Amino acid sequence: MTKLSVNVNKLATLRNARGKNNPDVLAWSVEIEKLGAHGITVHPRPDGRHIRFSDVRALRPLVRGEFNVEGFPDEAWIKLVEEVKPDQATLVPDPPEAITSNAGFKVQASRRLLEDVVRRLPKIRISVFIDPAHFSESDAKILKEIGVHRIELYTESFAENFDGPKSAEVIASYVQAARFAQAAGLGVNAGHDLTAENLPVLIRHIPWIDEVSIGHALVCDALKVGFSAAIERYLKATSGRSF
């Protein structure tokens, strides 16, 4: 079964726009899990423009499902993860100025960095954000060798092409990357630009995906139908069914 982790960064962006505590990200994270989500994802950045380091610390005792902390593994982020001890740490190669994640790790070039992070976080499941266009069978074997547990498929290209003229080619590249990971003994997550419309297509082609993390599209849908109905849609989509 593919689990749904809800990224609450967008709720924090809305809160920060007014400088107070509405919406209450902590309370909404608890409510999101009560509505059926399997976990909460956060991606703190150095400038604190959405989720702050203090939010991550406050969320740790509140999250009852899986707590996934994404981010670029600089020293401050690593120390935060060492302190908080989430269930999963997802390593993303985005610079501080990036609006959102926009690339995957090039595994061979980043091997030393990834090895160091795995060494620093020995009791936490490590997932590495990768772009299927730059991911090979040897990359999967390297990740397994250095102690990584999962990859996360960067799904922007899939989202842009899943129903267009390049769909067969693009989907094939995602399936191949997921198979490389599976053959190496790595789990597979996915995230970025996933929606209730394209997610069922991804799940039907890669049914062994362990977890998807979705924030922006789910929050946008919740503006129209409410969080309860939005989460219900995405839970249905994780089974490969369209709503």
N, C-alpha and C positions, 0 to 999 in steps of 0.2 A: 504494500500500500504506500502510495506517495503522500507524504505529510505536508501540510500547509503551515508555513511559518509566515506571520504577518510582520512586515517591516513598518515600524511606527515612526520613522523619520518624518514623514509628511505631517503627522499630527504635531510633532515638535516644531516644525517650520511654522505652522499656523499659530501655535502658542507663542513662539518667539516674536512673531510679527507685532504683538501688542505688549510684550514685556511683562506679562503677568502669568497666570497659570490656567488659562482657558484656551484650548481644551487641556484637561489634566491628563498628561501622557501616561502617568502611572495608573490612574484609575481606568483609563481606556484600555490599557494593556491587559489588566485583569479581566475587564469585560469581554475583550476580544477572545481570550481563552475560554471564558464561560460560554461564549457563543459557538464554540466548536473548533477554533484554530488549535493546532497542535503545538504552537510555540510562538515566540516573539523574536524578531530580528531587529538589531540596531546597528547603525554604522556611524559611530562618532568620528568627527573630523576635527583637526586642530583648532579651527576658528569657532567651533561650537555653534555653527549657524543653524543646526537643527538639534539632533540628539547631543547632549553634553556628557562629559565624563561623569558628572554628578548624577545624571539620569541613569547611566549604566549601573552605577553603584546602588542606586535606590531600587532599580528594577530587579536586581539579582534575587532578593528574598521573596519577591512577589510573583515571579514567573513560576508557574506550576508545571508547565510542559518543558519544551526544550528552549534554552536561551542561547541565541546565536549572535555573536559579536563580530561584525565585519570591520575591515579597515586595512589601511596600509601599515605594515608592521615596523613602524619606527619605534624608538625607545619608549616614548610616552605611551603609545598604544600597547606595546608588549607589557609594560609595567601594569597598566590598567587590567589587562587580561590575566596576568599573574595574580593580581589582587582579587578580582571578581570571580575567576574560575567558572566561566560559562561552560555549557555543555559542548559548544562548538565555537571554534575561532576560524573565521573565513578570511584568508589573506587575499587582499585586492591591491593591484599595483597602481592605484590612482594617486596623483600628486595632490598637494593641499588645495590647489586652485581649481581642481576639477569640480564641475557642477554635479556630476554623478559619475559612477564607474563607467569607464569607456574603453577598457582594454583588458586582456588577460595576461597573466604572467608568461613570459617566454622562459620555459623551464630550465633549459640548459644554461642560458645566460644568468639566470637568477638562482642557480643551484646553491651557491654558498649562503646567500641570504635565507633561502628556505630552510636549509639545514640548520642554521643558527636559530631560527624561530622554533622549529620542531624541538631542538635541544632545550630551549628555554621554557617550553610549554609541554612537558612530557605527559601530563595526565589529562590533557584536553584534546578532544577530537579536532584534527586540523583539516580544513578544506581549502583548496587552492583554486582561485578564480582563473579559468582558462578560456581562450577563444579557440573553438574547434578548427578554425582556419590555420592556427599555428600550434597544433598539438599532434604529436606523433606517438606511435607505439613505444618508441624509446623514451619519450617524455613521461609516459605513464609508468614505465618501469623505473625510471629515476625517482619519481615521486614516491613510489612504493618502497624503494630501497632506502630513502632517507627518512621514512617513517610517517609520511602523509597518509591520511585515512580516506579522504574523498577529494574529488574535483567538483567545482561548480561550473556548469556550462554557462558562459556569457551569451545570453539569448537575444541580443538586439538584432543580429542579422537574421535569425530565425523569425523574429516578430515582424520584421520588415518584408519578409519574402515567403511566409508560410503558405499563402494562398495566391501567389503571383507566378509569373512565367519561370522564375528561377526556383520554385518551391522544391522540386525533386532533387536538384543539385544541392541546395542548402540543407534540406532535411537529411540527405545522405551523409553530409559532412558531420552533422550532429550525431547521427546514429553511429558513424565510424568512431568518433571521439569517445562516445559512451562505451562502445565495445572495447576499445583500447583500455579504458579504465577498468571495465569489468574483468577483462582477461588478466590484468595486472593485480587484481584483488582490491581495487579501489571502489568505494561507493561513489554514487553520482547524485549531485544536487543540480539545481538550475535556477536561474534568476536573471531578470532585467527585461523590462518591457513585456512581461507576460500578462495576458489578459484572460478573461473568461472565454473569449472567442478563440484565441490561439493555443491556450494551454491544453485543451483536450487533444488537439492534433499532436502536440509534442508527446503527451503521455501515451497516445496510441502507438507512436513510433518507437518510444523508449519507455516501455512500461516498468522498467526496473529503476527508474529515478526514485531516489530515497526521499527527497524533500525539495520543495520549491519555496523560495522566499519572494513574496510579492507585497509591494507597498503602494506605489503610486496609482496603478490602475484600480486596485481594490478600494482605496480611499475615494478615488473619483467616482466609482460605481456607488459607493456608500452615500455620496452626496445626493444621488438620485433615488436609491431604493432603501437606504438605511444599512447599518452595519450587519444586522442579523441576516437580511436577505442577501447582501453582498457576500458574506462569508459562506452562506449556504451555496451560492453559485460556485464559488471557488472550490469548495469541498467536492461538489459534484464534478467540476472540471478535473480535479486531480484523479478521478476514476476514469477519465477519458470520455466522459459524457458531456455533450453540449447542453446548455440550458434552453 
